[in-house]
C-alpha cells in the first residue's frame, strides 16, 4: 500500500507539471518565431538598402542628370491661351498651323518695314492684370523657345520678358533685352532652332517679380527693308544646366 501511494503521488506531481512544461514550450516557440520574423525583416531591409545603393551607383556612373523640370507657357496645344501686340500695326502675331516645330500650331510674327523698330509681344494671360496673375519662374534657370525665320532680314533680333502687375508695361516690369543671335548663331538659316537663354542674363531691375511672368517681347531693329516672318513654338522655362539635353524634360503647363 505504501508503494502504491508513493507511485500515485509521483503521477500527481507529473500531471501537475505537464501544463507548465507545455506553456514553457509554447512560449519558447513564440519567441523563436518572433526572432525569425525580426531576422527576416532585417534581411529584407538590408536587401532593399543594398539594391537602392546599387541603383544610385549605377545612375551616378551612367552620367545621367536628374529629370529636368519645365513649365510650358505656350505651345499651341496644351498651353494655347494668349494674345499679342505688334508695332507697326501692319505687322501681325498670330497662331498658325502651316509651319510648326511640334504639335499642330506655332506663332507667326509677320512683318514688313524699313529703317524702323519692329516689335511684337505675346501675353499668355491675354493681358489680364494683377499681382496674383502670372507664371512663377523663381525655381527656373532658363527661358527657352523654338524659333525659325523666313524671308528677308536685317538688323538685330532682341528678346525680353515682362512680369505682371496692377498695370501692364511699366518700366520695372521689364527685363533687359538680349540679342537672340548670341544664343542661336544660325538664327537666319531658315531652320528650327531651340533658343535657351539663362534667366540670369535677363537680369531685372528693382520691382521686377519673377513669380508672375506673363509676356515675351521680340524686337527687330532694321537698317534696311525687311519682309519676313519669325515662327515661335514651345515657349517655356526650365531648370536644366545649359549643356543638358532638351528632350528629357517633363512638362507642365502654366
C-alpha positions as CSV (number, residue, x, y, z in Angstrom):
1,X,0.0,0.0,0.0
2,X,2.8,2.4,0.8
3,X,4.4,1.7,-2.6
4,X,1.2,2.3,-4.4
5,X,0.7,5.6,-2.5
6,X,4.2,6.7,-3.4
7,X,3.6,6.0,-7.1
8,X,0.3,7.7,-7.0
9,X,1.9,10.9,-5.6
10,X,4.6,10.9,-8.3
11,X,1.9,10.6,-11.0
12,X,0.0,13.5,-9.5
13,X,3.2,15.7,-9.5
14,X,4.0,14.8,-13.1
15,X,0.4,15.6,-14.1
16,X,0.5,18.9,-12.4
17,X,3.8,19.9,-14.0
18,X,2.7,19.0,-17.6
19,X,0.7,22.2,-18.3
20,X,3.6,24.3,-17.1
21,X,6.0,22.5,-19.4
22,X,3.5,22.9,-22.3
23,X,3.3,26.6,-21.6
24,X,7.1,26.9,-21.5
25,X,7.3,25.1,-24.8
26,X,4.7,27.4,-26.4
27,X,6.4,30.5,-25.1
28,X,9.7,29.2,-26.5
29,X,8.2,28.6,-29.9
30,X,6.6,32.1,-30.0
31,X,10.0,33.6,-29.1
32,X,11.7,31.6,-31.8
33,X,9.1,32.7,-34.4
34,X,9.4,36.3,-33.4
35,X,13.2,36.1,-33.6
36,X,12.9,34.6,-37.1
37,X,10.5,37.4,-38.1
38,X,12.9,40.0,-36.9
39,X,15.7,38.4,-38.8
40,X,13.6,38.3,-42.0
41,X,12.7,42.0,-41.7
42,X,16.3,42.9,-41.1
43,X,17.3,40.8,-44.1
44,X,14.7,42.5,-46.3
45,X,15.7,45.9,-45.1
46,X,19.4,45.1,-45.9
47,X,18.5,43.8,-49.3
48,X,16.3,46.9,-50.1
49,X,19.1,49.2,-49.0
50,X,21.7,47.3,-51.0
51,X,19.5,47.5,-54.1
52,X,18.9,51.2,-53.6
53,X,22.6,51.8,-53.2
54,X,23.5,49.8,-56.3
55,X,20.8,51.7,-58.2
56,X,22.2,55.1,-57.1
57,X,25.8,54.0,-58.0
58,X,24.6,52.8,-61.4
59,X,22.7,56.1,-62.0
60,X,25.7,58.1,-61.0
61,X,28.1,56.1,-63.2
62,X,25.8,56.4,-66.2
63,X,26.3,60.2,-66.2
64,X,22.5,60.8,-66.4
65,X,21.2,64.0,-64.8
66,X,18.1,64.4,-62.7
67,X,14.9,64.9,-64.7
68,X,14.5,68.4,-66.0
69,X,11.6,70.5,-64.6
70,X,9.9,72.6,-67.2
71,X,6.9,75.0,-67.4
72,X,5.4,75.4,-70.8
73,X,3.5,78.7,-71.1
74,X,2.6,78.4,-74.8
75,X,2.8,75.6,-77.3
76,X,-0.4,76.0,-79.2
77,X,-1.9,72.7,-77.9
78,X,-2.0,72.0,-74.1
79,X,-1.0,75.6,-73.4
80,X,-2.8,77.7,-76.1
81,X,-4.1,80.7,-74.2
82,X,-2.8,84.2,-75.1
83,X,-3.0,87.3,-77.2
84,X,-0.4,89.6,-78.8
85,X,0.5,93.1,-79.8
86,X,2.6,94.4,-82.7
87,X,4.4,97.6,-83.9
88,X,3.8,98.9,-86.5
89,X,0.2,97.8,-86.8
90,X,0.8,96.5,-90.3
91,X,2.6,93.6,-88.6
92,X,0.8,90.6,-87.1
93,X,1.5,87.9,-84.4
94,X,-1.0,85.0,-84.5
95,X,-1.2,81.3,-84.1
96,X,-1.0,79.3,-87.4
97,X,-0.8,75.7,-88.5
98,X,1.4,75.8,-91.7
99,X,4.8,75.9,-90.0
100,X,5.3,74.3,-86.6
101,X,8.0,72.8,-84.5
102,X,5.8,70.4,-82.6
103,X,2.2,69.6,-82.4
104,X,-0.1,71.4,-84.9
105,X,0.3,75.1,-84.0
106,X,3.0,77.8,-83.7
107,X,3.1,81.5,-83.5
108,X,4.0,83.6,-86.6
109,X,5.3,87.2,-86.2
110,X,4.9,88.6,-89.7
111,X,6.3,92.0,-90.6
112,X,7.4,94.3,-93.4
113,X,9.2,97.6,-92.9
114,X,12.3,99.7,-93.5
115,X,14.6,101.6,-91.1
116,X,12.3,101.3,-88.1
117,X,11.8,99.3,-84.9
118,X,9.5,96.4,-85.5
119,X,8.2,94.6,-82.4
120,X,5.7,92.1,-81.1
121,X,4.7,90.6,-77.8
122,X,2.8,87.5,-76.7
123,X,1.0,87.5,-73.4
124,X,-0.1,84.1,-72.2
125,X,-2.7,85.5,-69.8
126,X,-4.3,87.7,-72.5
127,X,-3.2,90.9,-70.8
128,X,-5.1,90.1,-67.6
129,X,-3.6,92.3,-64.8
130,X,-3.0,91.7,-61.2
131,X,-0.2,90.7,-58.8
132,X,-1.6,87.2,-58.4
133,X,-1.7,86.5,-62.2
134,X,1.4,85.1,-63.8
135,X,3.8,82.2,-64.1
136,X,6.2,81.5,-61.2
137,X,9.7,81.1,-62.6
138,X,11.6,81.6,-59.4
139,X,12.8,78.0,-59.4
140,X,13.7,78.0,-63.1
141,X,17.1,78.8,-64.7
142,X,16.3,79.4,-68.3
143,X,13.9,80.9,-70.8
144,X,13.6,78.5,-73.8
145,X,11.7,78.5,-77.1
146,X,12.0,77.2,-80.6
147,X,12.4,79.7,-83.5
148,X,12.5,79.7,-87.3
149,X,12.9,82.6,-89.6
150,X,11.7,83.1,-93.2
151,X,12.2,86.0,-95.6
152,X,14.4,89.0,-96.0
153,X,16.1,90.0,-92.8
154,X,18.4,92.7,-91.5
155,X,19.3,94.1,-88.1
156,X,19.3,92.5,-84.7
157,X,16.5,90.5,-83.1
158,X,16.2,91.0,-79.3
159,X,14.0,89.4,-76.7
160,X,13.0,90.2,-73.2
161,X,10.4,89.3,-70.6
162,X,7.6,91.2,-68.8
163,X,6.1,90.5,-65.4
164,X,2.5,91.2,-64.5
165,X,1.2,93.9,-62.1
166,X,-1.8,96.1,-61.4
167,X,-0.8,97.9,-64.6
168,X,0.9,96.5,-67.6
169,X,4.1,97.6,-69.3
170,X,5.6,99.8,-66.5
171,X,9.4,100.2,-66.6
172,X,10.1,98.0,-63.6
173,X,8.1,95.1,-65.2
174,X,10.7,94.6,-68.0
175,X,13.9,92.6,-68.0
176,X,16.8,93.8,-70.1
177,X,16.8,92.9,-73.8
178,X,19.3,90.3,-75.1
179,X,20.3,89.5,-78.7
180,X,19.0,86.2,-79.9
181,X,22.0,85.6,-82.2
182,X,24.2,85.3,-79.1
183,X,22.3,82.1,-78.1
184,X,21.4,81.0,-81.7
185,X,24.2,81.7,-84.2
186,X,22.3,80.0,-87.0
187,X,19.1,82.1,-86.4
188,X,18.7,83.2,-90.0
189,X,19.3,79.8,-91.8
190,X,15.6,79.1,-92.2
191,X,15.7,76.0,-89.9
192,X,14.1,75.4,-86.5
193,X,16.4,76.0,-83.5
194,X,16.0,75.9,-79.8
195,X,17.0,79.1,-78.0
196,X,18.0,78.7,-74.4
197,X,18.6,81.9,-72.5
198,X,19.7,81.9,-68.8
199,X,17.4,84.0,-66.8
200,X,20.5,85.4,-65.1
201,X,21.2,87.1,-68.5
202,X,17.8,88.6,-68.5
203,X,18.6,90.5,-65.3
204,X,15.9,92.5,-63.7
205,X,15.6,96.0,-62.3
206,X,14.2,96.7,-58.8
207,X,10.5,96.0,-58.8
208,X,10.5,93.1,-61.2
209,X,8.7,90.0,-59.9
210,X,9.8,86.6,-61.4
211,X,6.9,84.9,-59.7
212,X,4.3,86.5,-62.0
213,X,5.8,86.4,-65.6
214,X,3.2,86.9,-68.3
215,X,4.7,88.1,-71.6
216,X,7.6,87.7,-74.0
217,X,8.7,90.5,-76.3
218,X,10.5,90.4,-79.7
219,X,12.1,93.4,-81.2
220,X,13.8,93.8,-84.6
221,X,15.8,97.0,-85.3
222,X,16.2,97.2,-89.1
223,X,18.8,99.2,-91.1
224,X,17.2,98.1,-94.5
225,X,14.0,96.9,-95.9
226,X,12.7,93.7,-94.3
227,X,9.9,91.4,-95.2
228,X,9.5,88.1,-93.4
229,X,8.2,86.0,-90.6
230,X,9.5,84.7,-87.3
231,X,7.9,81.5,-86.2
232,X,8.0,80.7,-82.4
233,X,6.9,77.5,-80.7
234,X,7.1,75.7,-77.3
235,X,7.8,78.8,-75.1
236,X,8.7,77.9,-71.6
237,X,11.0,77.9,-68.7
238,X,13.2,75.1,-67.3
239,X,15.8,74.3,-64.6
240,X,18.4,72.5,-66.8
241,X,22.1,73.1,-66.9
242,X,22.9,74.8,-70.2
243,X,24.7,71.7,-71.5
244,X,21.8,69.3,-70.6
245,X,19.8,67.9,-73.5
246,X,16.4,69.4,-74.1
247,X,14.4,66.2,-74.6
248,X,14.4,64.7,-71.1
249,X,12.0,67.3,-69.6
250,X,8.6,66.5,-68.1
251,X,6.3,69.3,-68.9
252,X,3.7,71.3,-67.0
253,X,1.5,74.0,-68.4
254,X,1.3,77.3,-66.6
